[in-house]
Amino acid sequence: MGDQVLEYSIQLAMLRQLLSEKLINKQEYFKIKKLLMEKYKISSDLTC
């Protein structure tokens, strides 16, 4: 479980970087974030 949380955190950080560099828009960000949450079985989003 710990490794999955770490992988999710890394993926989320990379996703945020793409958003901040304007390589993706907010709609794409939230769509990908939802997919990552499903993939890594993250049930709640405390980062907003």
Biopython code that builds the backbone (N, CA, C, O; Angstrom):
import numpy as np
from Bio.PDB.StructureBuilder import StructureBuilder

atoms = [
    (1, "MET", "N", (0.820, -1.198, 0.000)),
    (1, "MET", "CA", (0.000, 0.000, 0.000)),
    (1, "MET", "C", (0.865, 1.263, 0.000)),
    (1, "MET", "O", (0.563, 2.211, -0.725)),
    (2, "GLY", "N", (1.924, 1.292, 0.793)),
    (2, "GLY", "CA", (2.791, 2.456, 0.874)),
    (2, "GLY", "C", (3.432, 2.807, -0.447)),
    (2, "GLY", "O", (3.550, 3.981, -0.799)),
    (3, "ASP", "N", (3.852, 1.771, -1.190)),
    (3, "ASP", "CA", (4.457, 2.008, -2.501)),
    (3, "ASP", "C", (3.448, 2.618, -3.471)),
    (3, "ASP", "O", (3.792, 3.475, -4.284)),
    (4, "GLN", "N", (2.199, 2.165, -3.373)),
    (4, "GLN", "CA", (1.158, 2.698, -4.257)),
    (4, "GLN", "C", (0.887, 4.168, -3.951)),
    (4, "GLN", "O", (0.683, 4.968, -4.864)),
    (5, "VAL", "N", (0.886, 4.517, -2.680)),
    (5, "VAL", "CA", (0.656, 5.911, -2.300)),
    (5, "VAL", "C", (1.806, 6.779, -2.799)),
    (5, "VAL", "O", (1.585, 7.895, -3.270)),
    (6, "LEU", "N", (3.022, 6.275, -2.699)),
    (6, "LEU", "CA", (4.181, 7.004, -3.194)),
    (6, "LEU", "C", (4.092, 7.201, -4.706)),
    (6, "LEU", "O", (4.332, 8.302, -5.203)),
    (7, "GLU", "N", (3.753, 6.152, -5.432)),
    (7, "GLU", "CA", (3.617, 6.252, -6.887)),
    (7, "GLU", "C", (2.526, 7.251, -7.260)),
    (7, "GLU", "O", (2.699, 8.052, -8.179)),
    (8, "TYR", "N", (1.401, 7.200, -6.543)),
    (8, "TYR", "CA", (0.306, 8.137, -6.789)),
    (8, "TYR", "C", (0.777, 9.577, -6.538)),
    (8, "TYR", "O", (0.477, 10.475, -7.324)),
    (9, "SER", "N", (1.501, 9.789, -5.463)),
    (9, "SER", "CA", (1.991, 11.128, -5.122)),
    (9, "SER", "C", (2.919, 11.668, -6.209)),
    (9, "SER", "O", (2.850, 12.844, -6.567)),
    (10, "ILE", "N", (3.778, 10.809, -6.725)),
    (10, "ILE", "CA", (4.690, 11.217, -7.792)),
    (10, "ILE", "C", (3.909, 11.562, -9.055)),
    (10, "ILE", "O", (4.167, 12.582, -9.696)),
    (11, "GLN", "N", (2.953, 10.707, -9.407)),
    (11, "GLN", "CA", (2.126, 10.955, -10.591)),
    (11, "GLN", "C", (1.353, 12.266, -10.442)),
    (11, "GLN", "O", (1.249, 13.042, -11.392)),
    (12, "LEU", "N", (0.817, 12.507, -9.257)),
    (12, "LEU", "CA", (0.046, 13.719, -9.013)),
    (12, "LEU", "C", (0.940, 14.963, -9.101)),
    (12, "LEU", "O", (0.526, 15.991, -9.637)),
    (13, "ALA", "N", (2.144, 14.867, -8.583)),
    (13, "ALA", "CA", (3.087, 15.986, -8.663)),
    (13, "ALA", "C", (3.435, 16.285, -10.122)),
    (13, "ALA", "O", (3.521, 17.448, -10.517)),
    (14, "MET", "N", (3.630, 15.250, -10.909)),
    (14, "MET", "CA", (3.932, 15.443, -12.330)),
    (14, "MET", "C", (2.739, 16.062, -13.049)),
    (14, "MET", "O", (2.902, 16.916, -13.921)),
    (15, "LEU", "N", (1.552, 15.628, -12.679)),
    (15, "LEU", "CA", (0.330, 16.165, -13.275)),
    (15, "LEU", "C", (0.176, 17.650, -12.943)),
    (15, "LEU", "O", (-0.179, 18.455, -13.804)),
    (16, "ARG", "N", (0.447, 18.000, -11.688)),
    (16, "ARG", "CA", (0.379, 19.412, -11.285)),
    (16, "ARG", "C", (1.389, 20.254, -12.052)),
    (16, "ARG", "O", (1.113, 21.401, -12.402)),
    (17, "GLN", "N", (2.552, 19.684, -12.309)),
    (17, "GLN", "CA", (3.582, 20.395, -13.071)),
    (17, "GLN", "C", (3.099, 20.673, -14.493)),
    (17, "GLN", "O", (3.302, 21.765, -15.024)),
    (18, "LEU", "N", (2.462, 19.679, -15.102)),
    (18, "LEU", "CA", (1.911, 19.880, -16.446)),
    (18, "LEU", "C", (0.876, 21.005, -16.449)),
    (18, "LEU", "O", (0.836, 21.820, -17.371)),
    (19, "LEU", "N", (0.044, 21.040, -15.412)),
    (19, "LEU", "CA", (-0.963, 22.088, -15.309)),
    (19, "LEU", "C", (-0.312, 23.456, -15.111)),
    (19, "LEU", "O", (-0.709, 24.432, -15.748)),
    (20, "SER", "N", (0.666, 23.526, -14.251)),
    (20, "SER", "CA", (1.315, 24.814, -13.979)),
    (20, "SER", "C", (2.090, 25.337, -15.195)),
    (20, "SER", "O", (2.227, 26.547, -15.378)),
    (21, "GLU", "N", (2.588, 24.424, -16.013)),
    (21, "GLU", "CA", (3.294, 24.831, -17.241)),
    (21, "GLU", "C", (2.330, 25.067, -18.401)),
    (21, "GLU", "O", (2.742, 25.364, -19.523)),
    (22, "LYS", "N", (1.029, 24.928, -18.104)),
    (22, "LYS", "CA", (-0.040, 25.121, -19.098)),
    (22, "LYS", "C", (0.062, 24.154, -20.276)),
    (22, "LYS", "O", (-0.312, 24.481, -21.402)),
    (23, "LEU", "N", (0.574, 22.962, -19.993)),
    (23, "LEU", "CA", (0.637, 21.924, -21.019)),
    (23, "LEU", "C", (-0.669, 21.127, -21.074)),
    (23, "LEU", "O", (-0.957, 20.444, -22.057)),
    (24, "ILE", "N", (-1.450, 21.230, -19.993)),
    (24, "ILE", "CA", (-2.805, 20.679, -19.954)),
    (24, "ILE", "C", (-3.699, 21.736, -19.315)),
    (24, "ILE", "O", (-3.218, 22.629, -18.617)),
    (25, "ASN", "N", (-5.003, 21.628, -19.559)),
    (25, "ASN", "CA", (-5.924, 22.577, -18.923)),
    (25, "ASN", "C", (-6.554, 21.947, -17.682)),
    (25, "ASN", "O", (-6.316, 20.775, -17.391)),
    (26, "LYS", "N", (-7.350, 22.714, -16.958)),
    (26, "LYS", "CA", (-7.934, 22.215, -15.706)),
    (26, "LYS", "C", (-8.855, 21.027, -15.936)),
    (26, "LYS", "O", (-8.898, 20.103, -15.124)),
    (27, "GLN", "N", (-9.587, 21.050, -17.032)),
    (27, "GLN", "CA", (-10.486, 19.933, -17.332)),
    (27, "GLN", "C", (-9.686, 18.642, -17.519)),
    (27, "GLN", "O", (-10.052, 17.595, -16.984)),
    (28, "GLU", "N", (-8.602, 18.723, -18.274)),
    (28, "GLU", "CA", (-7.747, 17.551, -18.478)),
    (28, "GLU", "C", (-7.121, 17.112, -17.157)),
    (28, "GLU", "O", (-7.030, 15.918, -16.872)),
    (29, "TYR", "N", (-6.689, 18.087, -16.349)),
    (29, "TYR", "CA", (-6.081, 17.793, -15.047)),
    (29, "TYR", "C", (-7.024, 16.959, -14.181)),
    (29, "TYR", "O", (-6.637, 15.921, -13.645)),
    (30, "PHE", "N", (-8.270, 17.429, -14.050)),
    (30, "PHE", "CA", (-9.218, 16.720, -13.184)),
    (30, "PHE", "C", (-9.606, 15.356, -13.745)),
    (30, "PHE", "O", (-9.837, 14.418, -12.982)),
    (31, "LYS", "N", (-9.680, 15.239, -15.047)),
    (31, "LYS", "CA", (-9.994, 13.944, -15.662)),
    (31, "LYS", "C", (-8.871, 12.935, -15.388)),
    (31, "LYS", "O", (-9.133, 11.796, -15.002)),
    (32, "ILE", "N", (-7.640, 13.358, -15.590)),
    (32, "ILE", "CA", (-6.492, 12.472, -15.352)),
    (32, "ILE", "C", (-6.357, 12.153, -13.871)),
    (32, "ILE", "O", (-6.059, 11.019, -13.496)),
    (33, "LYS", "N", (-6.580, 13.163, -13.029)),
    (33, "LYS", "CA", (-6.492, 12.954, -11.581)),
    (33, "LYS", "C", (-7.510, 11.901, -11.123)),
    (33, "LYS", "O", (-7.197, 11.042, -10.300)),
    (34, "LYS", "N", (-8.720, 11.979, -11.663)),
    (34, "LYS", "CA", (-9.745, 10.985, -11.324)),
    (34, "LYS", "C", (-9.305, 9.583, -11.732)),
    (34, "LYS", "O", (-9.483, 8.622, -10.984)),
    (35, "LEU", "N", (-8.726, 9.479, -12.932)),
    (35, "LEU", "CA", (-8.235, 8.174, -13.403)),
    (35, "LEU", "C", (-7.118, 7.641, -12.498)),
    (35, "LEU", "O", (-7.076, 6.449, -12.191)),
    (36, "LEU", "N", (-6.216, 8.533, -12.073)),
    (36, "LEU", "CA", (-5.140, 8.119, -11.168)),
    (36, "LEU", "C", (-5.697, 7.650, -9.826)),
    (36, "LEU", "O", (-5.235, 6.657, -9.264)),
    (37, "MET", "N", (-6.694, 8.375, -9.320)),
    (37, "MET", "CA", (-7.303, 7.981, -8.052)),
    (37, "MET", "C", (-7.925, 6.590, -8.159)),
    (37, "MET", "O", (-7.823, 5.784, -7.234)),
    (38, "GLU", "N", (-8.565, 6.317, -9.282)),
    (38, "GLU", "CA", (-9.157, 4.998, -9.496)),
    (38, "GLU", "C", (-8.069, 3.933, -9.614)),
    (38, "GLU", "O", (-8.178, 2.856, -9.027)),
    (39, "LYS", "N", (-7.024, 4.239, -10.374)),
    (39, "LYS", "CA", (-5.937, 3.275, -10.590)),
    (39, "LYS", "C", (-5.251, 2.899, -9.273)),
    (39, "LYS", "O", (-4.977, 1.726, -9.018)),
    (40, "TYR", "N", (-4.980, 3.900, -8.450)),
    (40, "TYR", "CA", (-4.260, 3.665, -7.200)),
    (40, "TYR", "C", (-5.183, 3.458, -6.001)),
    (40, "TYR", "O", (-4.730, 3.370, -4.860)),
    (41, "LYS", "N", (-6.503, 3.381, -6.283)),
    (41, "LYS", "CA", (-7.509, 3.119, -5.258)),
    (41, "LYS", "C", (-7.450, 4.152, -4.119)),
    (41, "LYS", "O", (-7.482, 3.804, -2.939)),
    (42, "ILE", "N", (-7.364, 5.414, -4.508)),
    (42, "ILE", "CA", (-7.379, 6.516, -3.557)),
    (42, "ILE", "C", (-8.839, 6.960, -3.460)),
    (42, "ILE", "O", (-9.431, 7.375, -4.456)),
    (43, "SER", "N", (-9.413, 6.873, -2.267)),
    (43, "SER", "CA", (-10.852, 7.115, -2.135)),
    (43, "SER", "C", (-11.227, 8.549, -1.816)),
    (43, "SER", "O", (-12.350, 8.964, -2.104)),
    (44, "SER", "N", (-10.319, 9.320, -1.231)),
    (44, "SER", "CA", (-10.647, 10.703, -0.927)),
    (44, "SER", "C", (-9.538, 11.623, -1.390)),
    (44, "SER", "O", (-8.369, 11.243, -1.462)),
    (45, "ASP", "N", (-9.937, 12.837, -1.699)),
    (45, "ASP", "CA", (-8.981, 13.826, -2.201)),
    (45, "ASP", "C", (-8.841, 14.931, -1.169)),
    (45, "ASP", "O", (-9.729, 15.771, -1.029)),
    (46, "LEU", "N", (-7.743, 14.933, -0.454)),
    (46, "LEU", "CA", (-7.520, 15.956, 0.562)),
    (46, "LEU", "C", (-6.697, 17.114, 0.031)),
    (46, "LEU", "O", (-6.491, 18.104, 0.733)),
    (47, "THR", "N", (-6.215, 16.998, -1.225)),
    (47, "THR", "CA", (-5.369, 18.052, -1.780)),
    (47, "THR", "C", (-6.164, 19.149, -2.452)),
    (47, "THR", "O", (-5.678, 20.272, -2.589)),
    (48, "CYS", "N", (-7.380, 18.841, -2.874)),
    (48, "CYS", "CA", (-8.253, 19.784, -3.594)),
    (48, "CYS", "C", (-7.481, 20.406, -4.665)),
    (48, "CYS", "O", (-8.009, 21.236, -5.405)),
]
sb = StructureBuilder()
sb.init_structure("model")
sb.init_model(0)
sb.init_chain("A")
sb.init_seg("    ")
for serial, (resi, resn, name, xyz) in enumerate(atoms, 1):
    if name == "N":
        sb.init_residue(resn, " ", resi, " ")
    sb.init_atom(name, np.array(xyz, "f"), 0.0, 1.0, " ", f" {name:<3s}", serial, name[0])
structure = sb.get_structure()
